[in-house]
Amino acid sequence: MRDAGDRNLRILLARAPEGVPVPEDFSSDVTAIPTPGPGQFLARTVYLALDPHQRTALGQGAERAGRLRAGEVMLGESAAQVTESRHPDYRPGEYVWLRSGWQQFTLSSGQEVRKIDPAVAPISTALGVLGLPGLTGYAGLLYLGQPKPGETVVVSAATGAVGCTVGQVARLISARPIGIAGSAEKCDYAVRELGFAACLNHRQADFAAQLSRACPEGIHVYFDNAGGAVLEAALARLATHARVILCGMASAYNLGAPVGGASLAAIIAARATLMGILAEDYLPYLPEQVRVVGGWIRSGQFRYREDLVEGLHAAPAAFCRLLRGQNFGKALVRVGPEHL
């Protein structure tokens, strides 16, 4: 698959994946660049976000209303630049967040669009720590988890956009963040660069014992992005009146059918509170999150990492790598230059 120059390259679903997707599950086509009509604008994709939850729209296991069918453009969000506009609220040159799908150019009528201020932070952060993933971690921790100074906050997938936000916000409000990640390299980064008190590799045979040692007073807030055995190990170590926030189930995204999960008996024993979170419920807090975390980024108190590949043609392979847990940081595709 080649980038299309002045045409619109699109990445399509070729077939429903079985288990972990492979690049052959995707195809591409090239169409004419659309022309905006009255009340519309045209945007060119600069960065495309790759997210594990996109896997849930593929295949027979997807909910009917959100299921992607063969031949349709892959779903996804992007940080894009307006190139032509017949919309009164958007001008050429402005940067926007929008649900573009995996393509180089997108027409929009302004629905589900947010402007990006490049003076706050690099525009790519609108897809990560200053976007919906970051909002999920920020609002989920502060407004659902409500950690107190000194309490232990544990988060899985600790080096992703959600996890690194949870851990660093916990640190900055004087809680004690413990990360869980899938490699020694990621754990070292979480401690050395992000300021976690500790980070544990869930692939180690003695992971459960390490988690117990790292949380001698139990886990006061557990923010789960993994599900499966990681969630089970955390639930077994909850402090009394713990708060458990369910955000993602990365361990199950590639499964063809539901499997048995962790026992909830530990929730009862700990008199814990179990809550799910969707970022869309907290959109009113996004300006606060961008202001607060954006300020921390500019002051050097908050760090993040991006796993970047070049060219839209590289998106399928990068997405497959993400779903094998081989990314390190927020998975992004640079589709075009920031400035023309």
Secondary structure as UniProt FT lines:
FT   TURN            5..6
FT   STRAND          8..13
FT   HELIX           23..25
FT   STRAND          26..31
FT   TURN            38..39
FT   STRAND          41..49
FT   HELIX           52..57
FT   TURN            60..61
FT   HELIX           64..66
FT   TURN            70..71
FT   STRAND          78..85
FT   TURN            88..89
FT   TURN            92..93
FT   STRAND          95..98
FT   STRAND          105..108
FT   TURN            111..112
FT   STRAND          114..116
FT   TURN            118..120
FT   HELIX           123..127
FT   TURN            128..130
FT   HELIX           132..139
FT   HELIX           140..145
FT   TURN            149..150
FT   STRAND          152..156
FT   TURN            158..159
FT   HELIX           161..172
FT   TURN            173..174
FT   STRAND          176..181
FT   HELIX           184..192
FT   TURN            193..194
FT   STRAND          198..201
FT   TURN            202..203
FT   TURN            205..206
FT   HELIX           207..214
FT   TURN            216..217
FT   STRAND          219..224
FT   HELIX           228..235
FT   TURN            236..237
FT   STRAND          238..246
FT   HELIX           250..252
FT   TURN            253..254
FT   HELIX           265..269
FT   TURN            270..271
FT   STRAND          273..276
FT   HELIX           279..285
FT   HELIX           286..299
FT   STRAND          306..310
FT   HELIX           312..314
FT   HELIX           315..323
FT   TURN            324..325
FT   STRAND          330..334
//
